[in-house]
Amino acid sequence: MKKLLCLGLILGSLHNLFAQDTTAKLDSLVSAYSGLHKFNGTVLVTQKGNILLDKAYGYQRTADSIRNETGTIFQLGSVTKQFTATVILKLAEEHKLSIQDKLSKYFPDYPKGDSITIENLLTHTSGIFNYTNDKDFMDKEVSNPASREKIMALFKDKPLNFSPGTKWDYSNSGYSMLGYIIEKVTGKPYEQVVRKYIFTPLHMDHTGFDFKNLKDRKKSTGYFNINDSSSTLAPSVDSSVSFAAGAMYSTTADLYKWHQAAQQYKIISKTDWEKAYTPFMNHYGYGWESDSIAGKRKVSHGGGIHGYITSIMRVPEDDVCVIVLDNASDRDVSKIASSLLAVLYNQPYIIPKERIAIKLPETTLQQYVGEYNLRPGFNIVMSVKDGMLMGQPTGQRESPLFAEKEDFFFLKIVDAQVGFTRNEQHEVTGMILYQNDRELPGKKIK
């Protein structure tokens, strides 16, 4: 008996040492990002109910040097979609709707609504124009309350991008329509329905929708960027604008309650949880992206909204959950979350290092000027302004590129690099965008 007791103590000690070592690796990784001003927020990493990392980094508000806490509240952006999808599935279980219902059943005058199903809306296969691609609206109107009619007017009468069900194209408009359908079916505000089915039973007490008007000392301030010497405030987005596609706010602790509910197949049936995870097209199910790590299914979703960038990644088979919330939207937190998962699964990952910029002659910079096509509908225009190379992707803001060496540049607003390619005559003929562990080549067309 004494030998068994001693063996148990030894195994317990080894387990604790392993957990401490893992926690140190996780913290070291996030601290490296934070030290380079590439992360500012909170992180929660859990495995089989054990908390491996629960820590805050950086500032909740830079103006008065208030630091983030583990209970700091962040806007979630598109992480909201998995909650919207779950409510739709719950209403289907209650026979209040079917995911095969046509959009025209709820909005009879919607153009081509008889060819779009609720499932198309859930899976981004409706072909409906994404209203957040309306740059003028997103730049000028996001802080103002918007009626259902005003939001729908941004996309309702535009032609479909493709025949529903034939292609995949991310559409916040589709998820806004799901929110409006929830309201039609229940006769209650979308936010109230989500609270009834999810927030209240799971005791998600620090989660809600109207972030702009939230009064809480732990409410974070959103920034476009934070660096050594300055920060750029982001405008508050009214919840009626982001709505069922991205209006939620929460904390890492509340989102962990959500993970636990999913692990225990609460709210909806096990069958419907599995449906939500199953890819319909392009690795996307019902509010979840599906991929794998170490041969096991990984489900996840990222979120981005003015001043905030977020990610939740889960490996249901191993009860693993990684939550990363950041109140500066110029970051790549999905890469951080993926690296944290890599630590847990002994996969390769990179600890970020500071890149040193050099100055290139303007004559060299001028060689990169032009327009590059990386895929259909997506170009990057390169120009030179005040001795800096500037890049402007389709539908996005112009950003500076910093030279690390000739023909190779890096960005500071996101974790991305650009390499330029030349022909035998040493003329610049193309570029390669390195981002999210992928290489996207582009041809110079102008």
C-alpha positions in Angstrom: 0.0 0.0 0.0 2.8 2.4 0.9 4.5 1.6 -2.5 1.3 2.4 -4.3 0.9 5.6 -2.4 4.4 6.6 -3.2 3.9 5.8 -6.9 0.8 7.9 -6.9 2.6 10.8 -5.3 5.4 10.5 -7.9 3.0 10.4 -10.8 1.1 13.4 -9.4 4.3 15.4 -9.1 5.3 14.5 -12.6 1.9 15.7 -13.9 2.3 19.0 -12.0 5.8 19.5 -13.4 4.5 18.9 -16.9 1.6 21.3 -16.4 4.0 24.0 -15.1 6.3 23.5 -18.0 3.4 23.8 -20.5 2.2 26.9 -18.7 5.6 28.5 -18.9 5.8 27.7 -22.7 2.4 29.2 -23.3 3.1 32.3 -21.3 6.5 32.8 -22.9 4.9 32.6 -26.4 2.2 35.2 -25.6 4.7 37.4 -23.8 6.8 37.4 -26.9 3.9 38.7 -29.0 3.0 41.2 -26.3 6.6 42.5 -26.0 6.6 43.3 -29.7 3.2 45.1 -29.5 1.6 42.2 -31.4 -0.8 41.3 -28.7 -2.8 43.3 -26.1 -5.5 41.4 -24.3 -6.5 38.2 -22.5 -5.8 34.5 -23.0 -7.3 31.3 -21.6 -6.0 27.9 -22.4 -7.6 24.8 -20.9 -7.3 21.0 -21.3 -9.7 18.5 -19.8 -11.0 21.0 -17.3 -7.5 22.1 -16.2 -6.6 25.8 -16.7 -3.1 25.9 -18.2 -3.0 29.7 -18.8 -5.3 32.4 -17.7 -3.6 35.7 -18.0 -4.0 39.3 -19.2 -1.4 41.3 -21.1 -1.2 45.0 -22.0 -3.7 47.7 -21.5 -7.5 47.9 -21.1 -7.2 51.7 -21.6 -3.9 53.3 -22.7 -4.9 56.9 -21.9 -4.9 56.3 -18.1 -2.6 53.3 -18.1 -5.3 50.9 -16.9 -4.0 47.4 -17.5 -6.1 44.4 -18.8 -7.4 41.9 -16.2 -8.4 38.3 -16.8 -12.0 39.6 -16.5 -11.7 42.4 -19.0 -14.7 42.6 -21.4 -14.1 42.6 -25.2 -16.2 42.8 -28.3 -16.1 39.5 -30.1 -17.0 40.3 -33.7 -17.8 37.2 -35.8 -17.4 34.8 -32.9 -21.0 35.8 -32.5 -22.0 33.7 -35.5 -21.7 30.4 -33.6 -24.3 31.7 -31.1 -26.6 32.8 -33.8 -26.3 29.4 -35.5 -27.0 27.5 -32.3 -30.2 29.5 -31.7 -31.3 28.6 -35.3 -30.6 24.9 -34.6 -32.5 25.2 -31.3 -35.5 26.7 -33.0 -35.4 23.9 -35.5 -35.4 21.3 -32.7 -38.5 23.0 -31.4 -40.1 22.7 -34.8 -40.4 26.5 -35.1 -38.4 26.5 -38.4 -36.5 24.2 -40.7 -33.0 25.0 -42.0 -34.4 24.0 -45.4 -37.0 26.8 -45.2 -36.6 29.4 -48.0 -35.8 33.0 -47.1 -39.0 34.0 -48.9 -41.0 32.3 -46.2 -40.0 35.0 -43.8 -39.3 37.8 -46.2 -41.7 37.3 -49.2 -40.5 40.3 -51.1 -36.8 39.4 -50.9 -35.4 39.1 -54.4 -34.7 35.5 -55.3 -35.6 34.6 -51.7 -37.2 31.4 -53.0 -33.8 30.1 -54.0 -32.0 30.8 -50.7 -32.4 28.5 -47.7 -31.6 29.1 -44.0 -28.8 26.5 -44.5 -27.3 28.7 -47.2 -27.3 31.6 -44.8 -25.7 29.5 -42.1 -22.9 28.2 -44.4 -22.1 31.4 -46.4 -23.4 29.8 -49.6 -26.3 32.2 -50.2 -24.5 34.5 -52.7 -25.8 37.5 -50.8 -23.5 40.6 -51.0 -21.6 41.2 -47.8 -22.7 44.6 -46.5 -19.5 45.1 -44.5 -17.7 45.4 -47.9 -19.5 48.7 -48.3 -16.5 50.8 -47.3 -18.4 54.1 -47.3 -21.0 52.7 -44.8 -18.3 51.0 -42.6 -16.2 54.2 -42.5 -19.0 56.6 -41.7 -22.1 54.9 -40.3 -21.1 52.1 -37.9 -21.5 54.2 -34.7 -25.1 55.1 -35.5 -28.1 53.0 -34.8 -29.4 51.3 -37.9 -32.9 49.8 -38.5 -33.5 46.4 -40.1 -34.6 48.2 -43.3 -31.4 50.3 -43.4 -29.1 47.3 -43.1 -31.1 45.2 -45.6 -31.0 48.1 -48.1 -27.2 47.7 -48.2 -27.5 44.3 -49.9 -31.1 43.3 -50.6 -31.3 44.7 -54.2 -27.8 43.8 -55.2 -27.4 40.8 -57.6 -26.4 37.6 -56.0 -22.7 36.8 -56.3 -23.6 33.3 -57.5 -26.4 30.8 -57.5 -27.1 29.7 -53.9 -25.4 26.6 -52.8 -22.9 26.5 -55.6 -20.0 28.5 -54.1 -18.8 29.8 -50.7 -18.4 33.5 -50.0 -18.3 34.9 -46.4 -21.3 37.1 -45.8 -22.2 39.0 -42.7 -25.4 39.9 -44.5 -26.4 36.2 -44.3 -26.0 36.1 -40.6 -27.9 39.4 -40.1 -30.7 37.8 -42.0 -30.6 34.8 -39.6 -31.0 37.3 -36.7 -34.0 38.9 -38.4 -35.5 35.4 -39.0 -35.0 34.6 -35.3 -37.0 37.7 -34.5 -39.8 36.8 -37.0 -40.1 33.3 -35.6 -40.1 34.2 -31.9 -41.7 37.6 -32.0 -38.9 38.8 -29.7 -35.7 40.8 -30.1 -32.7 38.7 -31.3 -30.6 39.6 -28.2 -33.4 38.5 -25.8 -33.7 35.1 -27.5 -29.9 34.5 -27.4 -30.0 35.4 -23.7 -32.9 33.1 -23.0 -31.4 30.0 -24.7 -27.7 30.5 -24.0 -26.5 33.3 -21.7 -28.9 32.8 -18.8 -28.8 29.0 -18.5 -25.0 29.0 -18.8 -24.6 31.9 -16.4 -22.7 34.0 -18.9 -23.1 37.0 -16.7 -20.6 39.3 -18.4 -21.8 38.6 -22.0 -24.2 40.7 -24.0 -24.7 42.9 -27.1 -25.0 46.6 -26.5 -21.2 47.2 -25.9 -21.3 50.8 -26.9 -23.6 51.7 -24.0 -22.1 49.1 -21.5 -21.2 50.6 -18.1 -18.7 48.4 -16.5 -15.2 49.2 -15.1 -13.8 46.1 -16.9 -15.0 47.3 -20.3 -12.0 47.6 -22.6 -11.4 50.4 -25.1 -10.9 49.4 -28.7 -7.9 50.6 -30.7 -6.9 50.2 -34.4 -3.3 49.9 -33.1 -1.2 50.2 -30.0 2.6 50.7 -30.1 5.4 52.2 -28.0 4.5 55.8 -28.4 0.9 56.0 -29.5 -2.5 54.3 -29.9 -5.3 55.0 -32.4 -8.8 54.8 -31.0 -11.4 52.9 -33.0 -15.0 54.1 -33.2 -17.6 52.2 -31.2 -19.8 50.0 -33.4 -23.5 50.1 -32.7 -24.9 46.7 -32.0 -27.7 47.2 -34.5 -25.0 47.4 -37.2 -23.0 44.3 -36.4 -26.1 42.5 -35.0 -26.3 38.7 -35.3 -23.2 38.7 -37.4 -20.9 40.2 -34.8 -22.4 42.3 -32.0 -21.5 40.2 -28.9 -19.2 41.1 -26.1 -17.8 38.7 -23.5 -14.8 37.6 -21.4 -12.6 34.5 -21.6 -14.3 33.0 -18.5 -17.8 33.3 -20.0 -16.5 31.8 -23.3 -15.1 28.9 -21.4 -18.6 28.3 -20.0 -19.7 28.1 -23.7 -17.0 25.6 -24.5 -18.0 23.5 -21.5 -21.6 23.5 -22.7 -20.5 22.4 -26.1 -18.5 19.6 -24.6 -21.5 18.4 -22.7 -23.9 18.8 -25.6 -26.0 21.3 -23.8 -28.5 23.7 -25.4 -28.9 21.6 -28.6 -28.6 17.9 -29.2 -25.3 16.0 -29.8 -26.5 15.4 -33.4 -26.9 19.1 -34.0 -23.6 20.0 -32.4 -22.0 17.5 -34.8 -23.9 19.1 -37.7 -22.6 22.5 -36.7 -19.0 21.2 -36.8 -19.4 19.4 -40.1 -18.1 21.3 -43.1 -20.7 22.2 -45.7 -18.3 23.9 -48.1 -14.8 25.4 -47.7 -14.2 23.9 -44.2 -17.3 25.9 -42.8 -20.2 24.3 -41.0 -22.9 26.2 -39.1 -21.0 29.1 -37.4 -17.8 27.0 -37.0 -14.8 26.4 -39.2 -13.5 22.9 -39.2 -9.9 21.8 -39.6 -7.5 19.4 -37.8 -4.5 19.3 -35.6 -2.5 16.1 -34.9 -5.1 14.1 -36.7 -8.0 15.4 -34.5 -10.8 17.7 -35.4 -10.3 21.4 -34.5 -13.3 23.7 -34.6 -12.8 27.5 -34.5 -13.9 30.9 -35.4 -12.2 34.3 -35.5 -13.8 37.7 -35.0 -12.8 41.2 -36.1 -14.6 44.5 -35.5 -13.4 48.1 -35.1 -10.8 48.0 -32.4 -11.1 44.2 -31.6 -9.7 40.9 -32.9 -10.6 37.6 -31.3 -10.3 33.8 -31.7 -11.7 30.7 -30.1 -10.2 27.3 -31.1 -11.4 24.0 -29.7 -10.4 20.3 -30.0 -13.6 18.6 -28.7 -12.1 15.1 -28.6 -9.5 16.2 -26.1 -11.6 18.8 -24.3 -9.1 21.5 -25.3 -10.0 25.2 -25.6 -8.0 28.2 -26.5 -9.5 31.7 -26.3 -7.6 34.9 -27.3 -9.2 38.3 -27.1 -7.4 41.5 -28.1 -8.5 45.2 -28.0 -6.3 46.3 -30.8 -7.5 45.2 -34.2 -4.1 45.3 -36.1 -3.2 41.9 -34.7 -3.2 38.3 -35.9 -4.7 36.5 -32.9 -5.6 33.4 -34.9 -1.9 32.8 -35.4 -1.4 33.2 -31.7 -4.2 30.8 -30.9 -2.8 28.3 -33.5 0.6 28.5 -31.9 -0.8 27.9 -28.4 -2.5 24.8 -29.8 0.8 23.8 -31.3 2.5 23.9 -27.9 -0.2 21.5 -26.5 0.3 19.1 -29.3 4.0 19.3 -29.6 3.7 20.8 -33.1 6.2 23.3 -34.6 5.5 26.9 -33.8 7.5 30.2 -34.2 8.2 32.6 -31.4 8.1 36.0 -33.0 11.1 38.2 -33.2 11.6 41.9 -33.8 12.1 42.7 -37.4 14.6 45.5 -38.2 13.7 47.9 -41.0 16.4 49.3 -43.3 16.1 52.3 -45.7 16.2 51.6 -49.4 16.8 54.3 -52.0 13.7 55.7 -53.6 14.9 54.6 -57.0 14.7 51.0 -55.7 11.2 51.6 -54.1 9.9 52.9 -57.4 10.7 49.6 -59.0 7.9 48.0 -56.9 5.2 50.5 -57.9 2.3 49.0 -59.7 -0.7 46.8 -59.3 -0.5 43.1 -58.5 -3.3 40.5 -59.0 -3.2 37.7 -56.3 -6.5 36.1 -57.0 -9.8 37.0 -58.9 -11.1 40.2 -57.4 -8.2 40.8 -55.1 -5.3 43.1 -56.1 -2.7 45.0 -54.2 -1.6 48.5 -55.4 1.9 49.5 -54.5 2.9 53.2 -54.4 5.6 55.4 -52.9 4.7 58.2 -50.5 7.3 60.3 -48.6 10.0 57.7 -49.1 7.8 54.8 -47.9 6.4 51.9 -50.0 2.7 51.8 -49.4 0.4 48.8 -50.2 -3.4 49.0 -50.6 -5.3 45.7 -51.0 -8.8 45.7 -52.6 -11.3 47.2 -50.2 -8.8 47.9 -47.5 -6.8 50.9 -46.1 -3.4 51.8 -47.4 -0.5 50.6 -45.2 3.2 51.1 -45.1 5.7 48.3 -45.9 9.1 48.3 -44.2 12.1 46.9 -46.0 14.1 44.1 -44.3 16.3 43.8 -47.3 16.0 44.5 -51.0 12.9 42.8 -52.5 11.6 41.8 -49.0 9.3 43.9 -46.8 7.2 43.4 -43.7 4.0 45.0 -42.3 3.5 46.2 -38.8 -0.3 46.4 -38.7 -0.6 42.6 -39.4 1.8 39.7 -39.2 2.6 39.6 -42.9 5.5 39.9 -45.3 5.9 40.7 -49.0 8.6 39.5 -51.3 9.0 40.8 -54.8 10.1 38.6 -57.8 12.1 39.6 -60.8 12.8 38.2 -64.3 16.1 37.6 -66.0 16.3 41.3 -66.9 16.0 42.1 -63.2 12.6 43.7 -63.7 10.0 43.3 -60.9 7.3 41.0 -62.3 5.4 39.8 -59.3 5.1 39.5 -55.5 4.4 36.9 -52.9 2.3 37.6 -49.8 3.3 35.6 -46.8 0.5 35.5 -44.2 -1.1 32.9 -41.8 1.6 30.3 -42.8 0.5 30.6 -46.4 2.1 31.9 -49.6 0.0 33.8 -52.0 1.8 34.7 -55.3 0.7 37.7 -57.4 1.5 38.8 -60.9 2.3 42.5 -61.7 -0.5 43.6 -64.1 0.2 47.4 -64.3 
